[in-house]
Amino acid sequence: LVKRFRFVNERFSLNEEKNDGWQTDRGRIYLTYGPWDEIDDRNAPVSGEPYQIWFYRGIKEGKVFVFVDRDGDHEYRLVHSNVYGEVYDSNWAQTLESGYPEFDTDM
């Protein structure tokens, strides 16, 4: 857990002190679920907003988390997941269903 905490602060912090990564959406998900199995990192075709899709293939039927950097400040916010209790967006579910059929996008 200490290694995860250090990792999220180094990788996801938004300040120069590198001490707030655990407070970000990506930091919270990483602390909770650990390292992802795969990341798809790209710009959205229409809006051009950078986004990341984190895939966890080893958790039940596969879990997915979508983060978007809407303001261009590298604060990727969680906008969709198929994990119960996390934010769900039907538009992202459809996008993932067409591009990643191996994942159950419904909760």
Salt bridges, closest charged atoms under 4 A:
ASP25 OD2 - ARG77 NE 3.62
GLU38 OE1 - ARG57 NH2 2.96
ASP40 OD2 - ARG42 NH2 2.88
GLU61 OE2 - LYS63 NZ 2.96
GLU75 OE2 - ARG77 NH1 2.91
GLU86 OE1 - ARG28 NH2 2.83
GLU102 OE2 - ARG57 NH2 3.24
